[in-house]
């Protein structure tokens, strides 16, 4: 399968003020649009990067748009060739634990590297801080055991039919220093359904809008009908927000969204960020020892320099803007790049 899909995968080189960084990307269309991670292109000078196709041809590309909230970006080739091979995008909602997967990318500058494994878990809340910024990316990711390393960032995760089901973006590492990190069999990919939504917005407008709930959260537990479950405890409700309009209250504990268990603040944030403004969600809330369902209509997050589109903060002080931190554990880090400087 590697030979059949490799033509849709590219290597990306970025020249920041010092050194050189590398990552990966996937071809979206014949116009030369390429999807990658925001942290791959964040250091680009003059919004320009260098793209190498699988056959060795080299092109310049410009940044079309970036989204720090989801760590996604779209670039476009200058004067794209007529024989580009766009990737086939799959449906991440159809993925199940145990599915075989293949990651293809540019780890440590080794182009066209393919590694295989299985889907280890779904909706795994992953919090990762982008290097050099205060932005925290929270995603309910696809967890895989296929080996991925620095340079795989932005590359595709394929299913057994050669369809892209995720964008490899981060790894768990035992090291607190990303330059010393490597695969320990715990890799994470942004689900392709989220990536498709963000990419289409970036191509259309150069930016992406995000749904938000309008609460600050903490991790916690709640007991209803004699059963104790993990959940996200509401610490603050913003006036006029979707949460306020739906009647959510401080100290409510959200234990599920649309029937999916909420393990904590990051989990709820990841679910909300994967949804669209105007979309309705049913929150299962424990209030006063009783469980009830609350229907919420999500709205567009008002973007500010300090805000993001999720709904929570865990393990620390509350944040009404809705960004999520992991409580300082530092386990999940975005990939480093293969710095040659």
C-alpha positions as CSV (number, residue, x, y, z in Angstrom):
1,X,0.0,0.0,0.0
2,X,2.9,2.4,0.7
3,X,3.7,2.7,-3.0
4,X,0.1,3.5,-3.8
5,X,-0.2,6.4,-1.4
6,X,3.3,7.8,-1.1
7,X,2.8,10.2,-4.1
8,X,0.3,12.1,-2.0
9,X,2.8,12.7,0.8
10,X,5.4,15.6,0.8
11,X,8.4,16.7,2.8
12,X,8.4,20.3,4.1
13,X,11.4,22.3,4.9
14,X,11.2,25.6,6.8
15,X,14.0,28.0,7.3
16,X,13.5,30.0,10.5
17,X,15.8,32.7,11.7
18,X,18.2,30.0,12.9
19,X,18.8,26.5,11.5
20,X,16.3,24.5,9.4
21,X,13.2,22.6,10.4
22,X,11.4,19.7,8.6
23,X,8.0,18.2,8.6
24,X,5.5,16.4,6.4
25,X,2.2,17.1,4.6
26,X,-0.4,15.7,2.4
27,X,-1.6,16.9,-1.0
28,X,-5.3,17.9,-0.9
29,X,-6.0,18.8,-4.5
30,X,-4.6,19.3,-7.9
31,X,-4.3,23.1,-7.2
32,X,-1.4,22.4,-4.9
33,X,-3.0,22.8,-1.5
34,X,-1.2,20.8,1.1
35,X,-2.3,20.1,4.7
36,X,0.2,20.0,7.5
37,X,0.6,21.0,11.2
38,X,0.8,24.7,12.2
39,X,3.9,24.0,14.3
40,X,5.7,22.8,11.1
41,X,5.3,26.1,9.3
42,X,5.1,28.5,12.3
43,X,8.7,29.6,11.9
44,X,8.6,30.3,8.2
45,X,10.2,33.5,6.9
46,X,8.1,35.5,4.5
47,X,5.4,32.9,4.7
48,X,7.4,30.7,2.4
49,X,8.4,27.0,2.8
50,X,10.1,24.5,0.5
51,X,8.2,21.3,-0.5
52,X,9.7,18.1,-1.9
53,X,7.5,15.7,-3.7
54,X,8.0,11.9,-3.3
55,X,9.8,11.8,-6.7
56,X,12.3,14.5,-5.6
57,X,10.9,17.5,-7.4
58,X,11.2,20.7,-5.3
59,X,8.8,23.6,-5.1
60,X,8.3,26.8,-3.2
61,X,5.0,27.1,-1.3
62,X,3.3,29.9,0.5
63,X,1.2,29.7,3.7
64,X,-2.5,30.0,2.9
65,X,-3.7,29.9,6.5
66,X,-2.9,28.6,10.0
67,X,-5.0,27.6,13.0
68,X,-3.2,27.4,16.3
69,X,-6.3,26.0,18.1
70,X,-6.1,22.7,16.2
71,X,-2.4,22.9,15.2
72,X,-3.3,22.7,11.5
73,X,-2.2,24.7,8.5
74,X,-2.6,24.8,4.7
75,X,0.1,25.8,2.2
76,X,-0.1,26.0,-1.6
77,X,2.6,25.2,-4.2
78,X,3.7,28.0,-6.4
79,X,3.3,26.9,-10.0
80,X,2.1,23.4,-9.1
81,X,2.7,20.6,-11.6
82,X,-0.2,19.1,-13.5
83,X,0.4,15.5,-12.2
84,X,-0.1,16.0,-8.5
85,X,-1.7,13.0,-6.7
86,X,-4.2,14.2,-4.0
87,X,-4.7,11.9,-1.0
88,X,-8.0,10.1,-0.5
89,X,-9.6,11.4,2.7
90,X,-11.4,8.9,4.8
91,X,-13.9,9.1,7.7
92,X,-12.4,9.1,11.2
93,X,-15.8,8.5,12.8
94,X,-15.7,5.0,11.3
95,X,-12.3,4.1,12.8
96,X,-12.3,1.5,15.6
97,X,-9.7,0.3,18.1
98,X,-7.5,-2.4,16.5
99,X,-7.7,-1.1,13.0
100,X,-4.4,-1.4,11.1
101,X,-2.8,1.9,10.2
102,X,0.3,3.2,8.4
103,X,2.0,6.5,9.0
104,X,4.1,8.0,6.1
105,X,6.3,11.0,6.5
106,X,9.7,12.5,6.8
107,X,11.0,11.5,10.3
108,X,14.4,12.9,11.1
109,X,14.7,14.0,7.4
110,X,14.3,10.4,6.1
111,X,11.8,11.0,3.3
112,X,9.1,8.5,2.3
113,X,9.3,6.5,5.5
114,X,6.4,4.2,6.3
115,X,5.7,2.6,9.6
116,X,2.7,0.4,10.6
117,X,0.7,-0.4,13.7
118,X,-2.8,-0.4,15.0
119,X,-5.3,2.1,16.5
120,X,-4.7,1.8,20.2
121,X,-7.4,4.1,21.4
122,X,-9.9,6.7,20.2
123,X,-10.9,10.1,21.6
124,X,-7.7,10.2,23.7
125,X,-7.5,13.7,25.2
126,X,-4.1,15.2,24.3
127,X,-2.8,18.5,25.5
128,X,0.3,19.9,23.8
129,X,2.0,23.2,24.0
130,X,3.3,24.7,20.8
131,X,7.0,25.5,21.1
132,X,7.8,29.1,21.6
133,X,4.2,30.1,22.3
134,X,1.6,30.0,25.1
135,X,-1.0,28.3,22.8
136,X,-2.2,24.9,24.1
137,X,-3.7,22.5,21.5
138,X,-6.3,20.1,22.9
139,X,-7.5,17.3,20.7
140,X,-9.4,14.1,21.3
141,X,-6.9,12.2,19.2
142,X,-6.5,8.8,17.5
143,X,-3.8,7.0,19.5
144,X,-1.5,4.7,17.6
145,X,1.5,2.4,18.3
146,X,3.1,2.9,14.8
147,X,6.5,4.5,15.3
148,X,6.4,8.2,14.6
149,X,9.2,10.7,15.3
150,X,10.3,14.3,14.8
151,X,9.6,15.1,11.1
152,X,6.5,13.0,10.9
153,X,4.5,16.1,12.0
154,X,1.8,17.0,9.5
155,X,2.0,13.7,7.7
156,X,-0.9,11.3,7.0
157,X,-2.1,8.3,9.0
158,X,-3.6,5.9,6.5
159,X,-6.1,3.1,7.0
160,X,-5.9,-0.3,5.3
161,X,-7.6,1.0,2.2
162,X,-5.1,3.8,1.8
163,X,-7.4,6.6,3.0
164,X,-6.2,9.3,5.3
165,X,-7.9,9.0,8.7
166,X,-5.6,11.3,10.7
167,X,-2.8,13.8,10.7
168,X,0.1,12.7,12.9
169,X,0.9,15.6,15.3
170,X,2.3,14.6,18.7
171,X,3.8,11.9,20.7
172,X,4.1,10.9,24.4
173,X,7.7,11.0,25.6
174,X,9.5,10.2,28.8
175,X,11.7,13.2,28.2
176,X,10.8,16.8,29.1
177,X,13.1,18.0,26.3
178,X,11.5,17.6,22.9
179,X,14.9,17.5,21.2
180,X,15.6,14.2,23.0
181,X,12.1,12.7,22.4
182,X,11.4,9.7,20.2
183,X,8.8,7.1,19.6
184,X,7.9,4.9,22.6
185,X,4.8,3.5,20.8
186,X,2.4,6.3,21.9
187,X,1.6,8.5,19.0
188,X,-1.4,10.7,18.3
189,X,-3.1,11.9,15.2
190,X,-5.7,14.6,14.6
191,X,-8.9,12.9,13.3
192,X,-9.3,13.6,9.6
193,X,-12.9,14.8,10.0
194,X,-11.7,17.7,12.1
195,X,-8.8,18.3,9.7
196,X,-11.1,18.4,6.7
197,X,-13.3,21.0,8.4
198,X,-10.4,23.3,9.3
199,X,-8.6,22.8,6.0
200,X,-11.7,23.9,4.0
201,X,-12.0,27.0,6.1
202,X,-8.4,27.9,5.7
203,X,-8.5,27.5,1.9
204,X,-11.7,29.6,1.7
205,X,-10.9,32.4,4.1
206,X,-7.3,31.9,5.4
207,X,-8.6,31.4,9.0
208,X,-10.9,29.0,10.9
209,X,-13.8,29.6,13.2
210,X,-14.4,27.4,16.2
211,X,-17.4,26.3,18.3
212,X,-17.3,27.1,22.0
213,X,-19.4,26.3,25.1
214,X,-18.5,29.3,27.3
215,X,-17.4,27.7,30.6
216,X,-14.4,27.1,32.7
217,X,-13.8,23.6,33.9
218,X,-11.9,21.4,36.3
219,X,-11.5,17.6,36.4
220,X,-13.8,15.9,38.9
221,X,-16.3,13.2,39.6
222,X,-20.0,13.0,40.2
223,X,-22.4,10.5,41.7
224,X,-25.9,9.9,40.4
225,X,-28.2,6.9,41.0
226,X,-25.5,5.2,43.0
227,X,-22.9,5.4,40.2
228,X,-19.8,7.6,40.4
229,X,-18.2,8.7,37.1
230,X,-15.5,11.0,36.0
231,X,-16.4,14.3,34.4
232,X,-15.8,18.0,33.9
233,X,-16.9,20.3,36.7
234,X,-18.2,23.6,35.6
235,X,-16.4,26.4,37.6
236,X,-17.7,29.4,35.7
237,X,-20.3,30.1,33.1
238,X,-19.8,33.1,30.8
239,X,-22.8,35.4,30.5
240,X,-24.6,35.1,27.1
241,X,-22.7,32.0,26.2
242,X,-24.2,28.8,24.8
243,X,-23.8,27.2,28.2
244,X,-25.6,30.1,29.9
245,X,-28.4,30.0,27.3
246,X,-28.8,26.3,27.9
247,X,-29.2,26.7,31.6
248,X,-25.9,25.1,32.7
249,X,-24.9,26.0,36.2
250,X,-21.7,26.3,38.3
251,X,-20.9,23.0,39.9
252,X,-22.7,21.0,37.3
253,X,-20.6,18.0,36.3
254,X,-20.6,17.1,32.6
255,X,-20.2,13.3,32.3
256,X,-21.1,12.7,28.6
257,X,-21.6,14.6,25.4
258,X,-23.8,13.0,22.7
259,X,-23.6,9.7,24.6
260,X,-19.8,9.7,24.7
261,X,-18.2,9.6,28.1
262,X,-16.4,12.8,29.2
263,X,-13.3,11.8,31.2
264,X,-12.5,15.3,32.3
265,X,-12.0,18.9,31.3
266,X,-9.6,18.2,28.4
267,X,-12.0,15.5,27.1
268,X,-14.9,17.9,26.9
269,X,-12.7,20.6,25.4
270,X,-11.6,18.2,22.6
271,X,-15.2,17.2,21.8
272,X,-16.3,20.8,21.6
273,X,-13.4,21.8,19.4
274,X,-14.3,19.1,16.9
275,X,-17.8,20.5,16.5
276,X,-19.1,23.4,14.4
277,X,-20.8,26.6,15.4
278,X,-24.5,26.2,15.3
279,X,-24.3,22.5,16.0
280,X,-26.4,21.1,18.8
281,X,-24.9,18.8,21.5
282,X,-26.6,16.9,24.3
283,X,-24.7,17.1,27.5
284,X,-25.4,14.6,30.3
285,X,-25.0,16.6,33.5
286,X,-25.0,15.5,37.1
287,X,-26.7,18.2,39.3
288,X,-27.6,17.7,42.9
289,X,-27.1,13.9,42.7
290,X,-29.3,13.5,39.6
291,X,-28.4,13.0,36.0
292,X,-30.2,15.1,33.3
293,X,-29.7,15.9,29.6
294,X,-29.2,19.5,28.5
295,X,-29.3,20.5,24.8
296,X,-26.7,23.1,23.9
297,X,-26.4,25.0,20.6
298,X,-22.7,25.9,20.2
299,X,-21.7,29.3,18.9
300,X,-18.7,30.8,17.3
301,X,-15.8,31.6,19.6
302,X,-14.9,35.3,19.7
303,X,-11.2,35.1,18.8
304,X,-8.8,37.1,20.9
305,X,-5.0,36.9,21.4
306,X,-5.6,35.0,24.6
307,X,-8.6,32.9,23.8
308,X,-9.1,29.5,22.2
309,X,-12.1,27.5,21.2
310,X,-12.5,24.8,23.7
311,X,-14.3,24.9,26.9
312,X,-12.1,24.2,29.8
313,X,-9.0,24.3,32.0
314,X,-7.9,21.3,34.1
315,X,-5.7,20.9,37.1
316,X,-5.2,24.7,37.6
317,X,-7.0,28.0,37.8
318,X,-10.1,28.5,35.7
319,X,-10.0,30.3,32.4
320,X,-13.2,31.9,31.1
321,X,-11.8,32.1,27.6
322,X,-11.9,28.3,27.4
323,X,-8.3,27.2,26.8
324,X,-7.1,24.0,28.4
325,X,-3.8,23.2,30.2
326,X,-2.7,19.7,31.3
327,X,-1.7,20.6,34.9
328,X,2.0,20.8,34.2
329,X,2.7,17.2,33.6
330,X,4.4,17.9,30.3
331,X,3.8,14.4,28.9
332,X,2.4,15.2,25.5
333,X,4.7,17.4,23.3
334,X,4.3,18.4,19.7
335,X,7.0,16.8,17.5
336,X,10.3,18.6,17.4
337,X,11.6,19.1,13.9
338,X,14.8,17.8,12.4
339,X,16.9,20.9,13.1
340,X,20.0,21.0,10.9
341,X,21.3,24.2,12.4
